[in-house]
């Protein structure tokens, strides 16, 4: 498994795990003690374990552009490094 932030443009991978951070409140406003802010935020964006992602743009500094289902999502490199994926052949 590798962090999502290390994929090159055009690579596909399956989300395996989202690393934990500090605990917090999801966008629904419901406190979930078993989930961190990062996990809640990723789930709110559609990034969940088992989903296939495609890296669209990871050049330079700043946000990365990924594709999940039919959506294109920009996420920061720090958040991308907390998402562990398995590369698809």
C-alpha positions as CSV (number, residue, x, y, z in Angstrom):
1,X,0.0,0.0,0.0
2,X,1.2,3.5,-0.8
3,X,-0.2,7.0,0.0
4,X,-2.5,8.5,-2.6
5,X,-0.2,11.5,-2.8
6,X,2.5,9.4,-4.4
7,X,0.5,8.2,-7.4
8,X,1.5,9.6,-10.8
9,X,-0.9,11.2,-13.3
10,X,-3.0,8.5,-15.0
11,X,-2.5,5.8,-12.3
12,X,-5.5,4.0,-10.9
13,X,-5.8,2.6,-7.4
14,X,-8.2,1.2,-4.9
15,X,-8.7,3.0,-1.5
16,X,-7.7,0.7,1.3
17,X,-7.6,2.8,4.4
18,X,-7.7,6.4,5.6
19,X,-5.3,7.1,8.5
20,X,-6.7,8.6,11.7
21,X,-6.0,12.1,12.9
22,X,-7.6,14.1,15.7
23,X,-11.2,13.3,16.6
24,X,-13.9,15.7,15.5
25,X,-17.3,16.4,14.1
26,X,-18.5,15.4,10.6
27,X,-20.2,17.8,8.3
28,X,-23.5,16.3,9.4
29,X,-22.9,17.8,12.8
30,X,-23.0,14.5,14.5
31,X,-20.0,13.7,16.7
32,X,-18.5,10.4,15.8
33,X,-15.9,9.4,18.4
34,X,-14.6,6.5,16.3
35,X,-13.8,8.7,13.3
36,X,-11.3,11.6,12.9
37,X,-11.9,14.9,11.0
38,X,-9.9,13.6,8.1
39,X,-11.9,10.4,7.8
40,X,-15.2,12.3,8.0
41,X,-14.1,14.8,5.5
42,X,-12.9,12.2,3.0
43,X,-16.1,10.2,3.4
44,X,-18.1,13.4,2.8
45,X,-16.3,13.8,-0.5
46,X,-16.9,10.2,-1.6
47,X,-13.4,8.8,-0.8
48,X,-14.2,5.6,1.0
49,X,-12.5,2.2,1.4
50,X,-13.1,0.0,-1.7
51,X,-13.6,2.9,-4.1
52,X,-11.4,3.1,-7.2
53,X,-9.6,6.4,-7.8
54,X,-7.7,7.8,-10.7
55,X,-5.0,10.4,-10.4
56,X,-5.7,13.2,-12.9
57,X,-3.0,15.7,-12.0
58,X,-0.3,15.6,-9.3
59,X,2.2,18.0,-10.8
60,X,4.0,20.7,-8.8
61,X,2.9,22.0,-5.5
62,X,-0.6,22.4,-4.1
63,X,-3.8,20.5,-4.7
64,X,-4.1,17.2,-6.5
65,X,-6.9,16.4,-8.9
66,X,-8.4,12.9,-8.6
67,X,-11.4,11.1,-10.2
68,X,-13.8,9.0,-8.2
69,X,-16.8,7.5,-9.9
70,X,-17.8,10.4,-12.2
71,X,-16.6,13.2,-10.0
72,X,-13.4,15.2,-10.1
73,X,-12.1,16.2,-6.7
74,X,-9.2,18.5,-5.7
75,X,-7.6,17.6,-2.4
76,X,-4.4,18.9,-0.7
77,X,-1.3,16.8,-0.6
78,X,-1.4,16.5,3.2
79,X,-4.8,14.9,3.1
80,X,-3.8,12.7,0.1
81,X,-0.9,11.4,2.1
82,X,-3.3,10.1,4.8
83,X,-5.2,7.9,2.2
84,X,-3.6,4.5,1.7
85,X,-4.3,2.9,-1.7
86,X,-3.3,-0.3,-3.6
87,X,-2.2,0.3,-7.2
88,X,-4.2,-1.3,-10.0
89,X,-2.4,-3.1,-12.8
